[in-house]
Amino acid sequence: MRVLVAGGAGYIGSVTIERLLESGHDAVVVDNLSRGYRDAVPEGVPFIQADLADTAALRRVLATHHVDAVLHLAALALVGESMAQPGLYFRNNFTGGLSLLDAMTESGVSKIVFSSTCAVYGEPTRVPLEESDRLDPTNPYGESKLMFERALRWYHRAHGLRYVSLRYFNAAGATPRHGERHDPETHLIPLVLQVAAGLRPAVTVFGTDYPTPDGTCIRDYIHVADLAAAHVLALEALQAGRHGAEVYNLGCGGAGYSVRQVIDTAREVTGREIAVEEGPRRAGDPAKLVASSHRVRRDLGWEPRHQDLRAIIESAWSWMQESASRGRTFAS
């Protein structure tokens, strides 16, 4: 397959392209570079700098490169930013996504895998979360993703668009070539490791009074390489005609890990002290998000290979140290 990867210059996109190429597929990348990096796209992979809102540019890419399917990973994904600027998130994540769907429909490209999020569930009524659970986002980021999921369903009915929507939980870790580079950095594991590396003085724990065993939020961390594998499996299922309108959770399950557990594990991995500051809860943060991934394991044969938190943090630490040795700087 020749796959258009929208948002392929980002963290998850770059690792997914690695997996696509290893699996014998071809990739074409569209990214506006507002949050991604040009050097994250492998040499030899066609790159077009364009915005999703530019439907005409997307149509040209789809036609020129004879695209068979689309991986849609282009999105803004900061919960706090979405609470402060909801319009930005609806314009980018929803309206921009509709532009992509229109370009696909007009170009005769009928297969798409969508990078969704556990944020569509909001505050869960039970854990682990299943795909059939109530959808009630607590922030505009999750709402914008849910709106696009609903649009996919209607494009499926109206135009025969075939899709798989992957609702994943906290992406983390690194491959030898690609890790987290966000500006600003907001994800817990890289923030904690930046403290260990002496790049910031402390990590802030937002909320210590949640109804969890140690009072901090609990999340389901999934290695980015496992996410990438799931995207490729979903594409191949669509190509084989096995699916047409599916939604899957992606997570490691189990009990999840609290913020304090992440910090303690990072101390063990790095052998360094990590200073902590306590802050108030952030608006829109649920207390506990852990996935049931039974359905995707059953239907696609997906099995996460990096389920241990220590292994996830070790991969991120190794990548950060290697990157620093090459002179790469990290956002503060």
C-alpha positions as CSV (number, residue, x, y, z in Angstrom):
1,M,0.0,0.0,0.0
2,R,1.0,3.6,-0.5
3,V,-0.2,5.4,2.6
4,L,-0.7,9.2,3.2
5,V,0.4,9.9,6.7
6,A,-1.2,13.2,7.8
7,G,0.9,14.4,10.7
8,G,3.8,12.2,9.9
9,A,6.4,14.6,11.2
10,G,5.2,14.2,14.7
11,Y,6.1,11.8,17.5
12,I,3.6,9.0,16.8
13,G,3.6,9.7,13.1
14,S,7.4,9.3,12.7
15,V,7.4,5.9,14.6
16,T,4.4,4.7,12.6
17,I,6.2,5.5,9.3
18,E,9.1,3.3,10.6
19,R,6.7,0.5,11.0
20,L,5.0,1.0,7.7
21,L,8.3,0.9,5.8
22,E,9.4,-2.2,7.8
23,S,6.1,-3.9,6.8
24,G,6.8,-3.3,3.1
25,H,4.4,-0.3,2.5
26,D,5.2,3.1,1.1
27,A,4.5,6.4,2.8
28,V,3.8,10.0,1.8
29,V,3.8,12.6,4.5
30,V,1.7,15.8,4.8
31,D,2.4,18.0,7.8
32,N,2.2,21.7,8.4
33,L,5.2,21.5,10.9
34,S,3.3,23.5,13.5
35,R,4.1,20.8,16.0
36,G,6.2,18.4,14.0
37,Y,9.8,18.3,12.8
38,R,11.0,17.9,9.2
39,D,13.9,15.8,10.2
40,A,11.5,13.2,11.8
41,V,10.5,12.1,8.3
42,P,12.8,9.4,6.9
43,E,15.0,10.3,4.0
44,G,13.4,9.2,0.7
45,V,9.8,9.5,2.0
46,P,8.0,12.2,0.0
47,F,7.1,15.2,2.2
48,I,4.6,17.9,1.5
49,Q,4.3,20.9,3.9
50,A,0.6,21.7,3.8
51,D,-2.3,22.3,6.2
52,L,-5.3,20.0,6.4
53,A,-7.6,22.9,5.8
54,D,-6.1,23.1,2.2
55,T,-8.4,20.6,0.5
56,A,-7.1,21.3,-2.9
57,A,-3.5,20.6,-1.8
58,L,-4.6,17.3,-0.3
59,R,-6.4,16.3,-3.5
60,R,-3.2,17.0,-5.4
61,V,-1.2,14.8,-3.0
62,L,-3.7,12.0,-3.1
63,A,-3.8,12.0,-6.9
64,T,-0.1,12.6,-7.6
65,H,1.1,9.9,-5.3
66,H,-1.6,7.4,-6.1
67,V,-2.5,7.0,-2.5
68,D,-4.4,3.8,-1.4
69,A,-5.2,4.7,2.2
70,V,-4.7,7.4,4.8
71,L,-3.4,7.5,8.4
72,H,-4.7,10.6,10.1
73,L,-2.5,11.6,13.0
74,A,-2.5,15.4,12.4
75,A,-4.0,17.1,15.5
76,L,-3.5,19.5,18.3
77,A,-3.4,17.4,21.5
78,L,-2.8,19.6,24.6
79,V,-5.7,19.4,27.1
80,G,-4.9,22.6,28.9
81,E,-4.5,24.5,25.6
82,S,-7.8,23.2,24.4
83,M,-9.5,24.4,27.6
84,A,-8.1,27.9,27.0
85,Q,-8.6,28.0,23.2
86,P,-11.5,25.6,22.3
87,G,-12.0,27.3,18.9
88,L,-8.4,26.5,17.9
89,Y,-9.1,22.8,18.6
90,F,-12.4,22.6,16.8
91,R,-11.0,24.3,13.7
92,N,-7.9,22.2,13.5
93,N,-9.0,18.8,14.7
94,F,-12.6,18.8,13.4
95,T,-12.9,21.2,10.5
96,G,-9.4,20.3,9.2
97,G,-10.3,16.7,9.5
98,L,-13.4,17.3,7.4
99,S,-11.2,18.9,4.7
100,L,-9.2,15.7,4.6
101,L,-12.3,13.5,4.3
102,D,-13.6,15.7,1.5
103,A,-10.3,15.4,-0.4
104,M,-10.4,11.6,0.1
105,T,-14.0,11.4,-1.1
106,E,-13.3,13.5,-4.2
107,S,-10.2,11.5,-5.0
108,G,-11.7,8.1,-4.6
109,V,-9.6,7.1,-1.6
110,S,-11.9,5.1,0.7
111,K,-9.7,3.8,3.6
112,I,-8.6,5.7,6.7
113,V,-7.2,4.9,10.1
114,F,-7.8,7.7,12.6
115,S,-5.7,8.5,15.6
116,S,-8.3,9.1,18.3
117,T,-8.0,9.3,22.0
118,C,-9.3,8.0,25.4
119,A,-10.3,11.6,26.1
120,V,-13.5,10.9,24.2
121,Y,-14.7,9.0,27.3
122,G,-14.3,11.8,29.8
123,E,-14.6,10.8,33.5
124,P,-15.1,7.0,33.3
125,T,-18.0,5.4,35.2
126,R,-16.0,2.1,35.3
127,V,-12.5,0.9,34.7
128,P,-11.2,-0.6,32.5
129,L,-13.0,1.4,29.8
130,E,-14.6,-0.5,26.9
131,E,-15.5,0.9,23.5
132,S,-19.2,0.7,24.3
133,D,-18.9,2.9,27.4
134,R,-20.4,6.4,27.6
135,L,-18.8,9.1,25.6
136,D,-18.7,12.4,27.5
137,P,-15.4,14.4,27.0
138,T,-14.4,16.7,29.8
139,N,-12.3,19.0,27.5
140,P,-12.4,20.4,24.0
141,Y,-9.6,18.2,22.8
142,G,-11.6,15.1,23.5
143,E,-14.7,16.7,22.1
144,S,-13.0,17.6,18.9
145,K,-11.8,14.0,18.4
146,L,-15.3,12.6,19.2
147,M,-16.8,15.0,16.7
148,F,-14.5,13.6,14.0
149,E,-15.3,10.0,15.0
150,R,-19.0,10.8,14.4
151,A,-18.2,12.4,11.1
152,L,-16.4,9.2,10.0
153,R,-19.6,7.3,10.7
154,W,-21.6,9.6,8.5
155,Y,-19.0,9.6,5.7
156,H,-19.1,5.8,5.9
157,R,-22.9,5.8,5.4
158,A,-22.9,8.5,2.7
159,H,-19.8,7.7,0.7
160,G,-18.8,4.2,1.6
161,L,-15.7,5.4,3.5
162,R,-14.1,2.5,5.4
163,Y,-12.4,3.4,8.6
164,V,-10.8,2.2,11.9
165,S,-10.7,4.6,14.8
166,L,-8.0,3.9,17.4
167,R,-8.7,5.4,20.8
168,Y,-5.4,5.2,22.5
169,F,-4.3,6.0,26.0
170,N,-1.0,7.6,27.0
171,A,1.6,7.2,24.3
172,A,5.2,7.0,25.7
173,G,8.6,5.6,25.2
174,A,10.9,5.8,22.1
175,T,12.5,3.8,19.4
176,P,16.3,4.2,18.8
177,R,15.5,6.8,16.1
178,H,12.4,8.6,17.4
179,G,11.2,9.9,20.7
180,E,9.1,12.7,22.2
181,R,9.9,16.2,21.1
182,H,7.1,18.6,22.0
183,D,7.3,22.4,22.2
184,P,6.2,23.0,24.9
185,E,6.6,19.7,26.5
186,T,3.6,18.6,28.5
187,H,3.8,14.8,28.7
188,L,4.7,13.4,32.1
189,I,7.5,10.9,31.2
190,P,9.7,13.3,29.1
191,L,9.1,16.0,31.7
192,V,10.3,13.7,34.5
193,L,13.3,12.6,32.5
194,Q,14.2,16.2,31.7
195,V,14.4,16.9,35.4
196,A,16.7,13.8,35.8
197,A,18.8,15.2,33.0
198,G,19.2,18.6,34.7
199,L,17.2,20.4,32.0
200,R,14.5,21.6,34.4
201,P,14.5,22.1,38.2
202,A,11.4,20.0,39.1
203,V,8.3,18.3,37.8
204,T,4.9,19.5,38.9
205,V,2.3,17.0,40.1
206,F,-1.0,18.4,39.2
207,G,-3.4,17.3,41.9
208,T,-2.6,15.0,44.9
209,D,-6.2,14.6,46.2
210,Y,-7.7,12.4,43.5
211,P,-9.7,9.3,44.6
212,T,-6.7,7.0,43.8
213,P,-4.4,5.0,46.1
214,D,-1.7,7.7,46.3
215,G,-3.9,10.7,45.4
216,T,-2.5,11.3,41.9
217,C,-3.9,10.5,38.5
218,I,-3.7,7.0,37.0
219,R,-3.0,6.4,33.3
220,D,-2.6,3.5,31.0
221,Y,0.9,4.0,29.3
222,I,1.4,2.4,25.9
223,H,4.7,2.2,24.1
224,V,4.7,4.2,20.9
225,A,6.1,1.2,18.9
226,D,3.0,-0.8,20.0
227,L,0.8,2.0,18.8
228,A,2.6,2.1,15.5
229,A,2.0,-1.7,15.1
230,A,-1.7,-1.3,15.7
231,H,-2.0,1.4,13.0
232,V,-0.4,-0.9,10.4
233,L,-2.6,-3.9,11.4
234,A,-5.6,-1.7,11.1
235,L,-4.6,-0.5,7.6
236,E,-3.9,-4.1,6.5
237,A,-7.3,-5.2,7.8
238,L,-9.0,-2.4,5.8
239,Q,-6.9,-3.4,2.7
240,A,-8.0,-7.0,3.1
241,G,-11.7,-5.9,3.3
242,R,-12.1,-7.3,6.8
243,H,-13.4,-4.0,8.4
244,G,-15.5,-1.1,7.4
245,A,-16.4,0.9,10.5
246,E,-14.6,-0.1,13.6
247,V,-13.5,1.6,16.9
248,Y,-10.8,0.1,19.1
249,N,-9.2,1.0,22.4
250,L,-5.4,0.7,22.6
251,G,-3.8,0.3,26.0
252,C,-1.9,-2.2,28.1
253,G,-4.8,-2.6,30.6
254,G,-4.0,-3.8,34.0
255,A,-4.2,-1.3,36.9
256,G,-2.4,1.5,35.1
257,Y,0.3,3.7,36.8
258,S,-0.1,6.8,38.9
259,V,2.0,10.0,38.5
260,R,3.9,9.1,41.6
261,Q,4.7,5.6,40.3
262,V,6.0,7.1,37.1
263,I,8.3,9.4,39.0
264,D,9.6,6.7,41.3
265,T,10.2,4.4,38.3
266,A,12.1,7.1,36.5
267,R,14.3,7.6,39.6
268,E,15.2,3.9,39.5
269,V,15.9,3.9,35.8
270,T,18.0,7.0,35.8
271,G,19.6,6.6,39.2
272,R,19.0,10.3,39.8
273,E,17.0,12.4,42.2
274,I,13.9,14.0,40.6
275,A,12.5,17.0,42.4
276,V,8.7,17.3,42.7
277,E,6.5,20.3,43.2
278,E,2.8,19.9,44.0
279,G,0.2,21.9,42.2
280,P,-3.6,22.1,41.9
281,R,-5.6,19.8,39.7
282,R,-5.8,20.8,36.0
283,A,-9.2,21.4,34.6
284,G,-10.4,18.5,32.4
285,D,-8.2,15.8,33.9
286,P,-10.1,12.6,34.9
287,A,-8.8,10.7,37.9
288,K,-8.2,7.3,36.2
289,L,-8.1,6.2,32.6
290,V,-7.3,2.6,31.8
291,A,-8.3,0.7,28.7
292,S,-9.8,-2.7,27.9
293,S,-8.1,-3.7,24.7
294,H,-9.8,-7.1,24.4
295,R,-11.6,-6.1,21.1
296,V,-8.5,-5.0,19.2
297,R,-6.6,-8.1,20.4
298,R,-9.4,-10.3,19.2
299,D,-10.1,-8.7,15.9
300,L,-6.6,-7.5,14.7
301,G,-4.4,-9.9,16.6
302,W,-2.6,-6.9,18.2
303,E,-0.4,-7.7,21.3
304,P,1.6,-4.9,23.0
305,R,5.2,-6.0,23.4
306,H,6.4,-3.3,25.8
307,Q,3.9,-3.3,28.6
308,D,6.2,-2.8,31.5
309,L,6.5,0.8,32.7
310,R,10.2,0.4,33.5
311,A,10.9,-0.7,29.9
312,I,8.9,2.2,28.5
313,I,10.9,4.7,30.6
314,E,14.2,3.0,29.8
315,S,13.6,3.4,26.1
316,A,12.7,7.1,26.5
317,W,15.8,7.7,28.7
318,S,18.1,5.9,26.2
319,W,16.8,8.0,23.3
320,M,17.1,11.2,25.3
321,Q,20.7,10.5,26.2
322,E,21.6,9.5,22.7
323,S,19.9,12.6,21.3
324,A,21.7,14.8,23.8
325,S,25.1,13.3,22.8
326,R,24.3,14.4,19.2
327,G,23.6,18.0,20.4
328,R,19.8,17.9,20.2
329,T,18.1,20.3,22.5
330,F,14.7,19.7,24.2
331,A,11.8,22.1,24.8
332,S,11.6,23.7,28.2
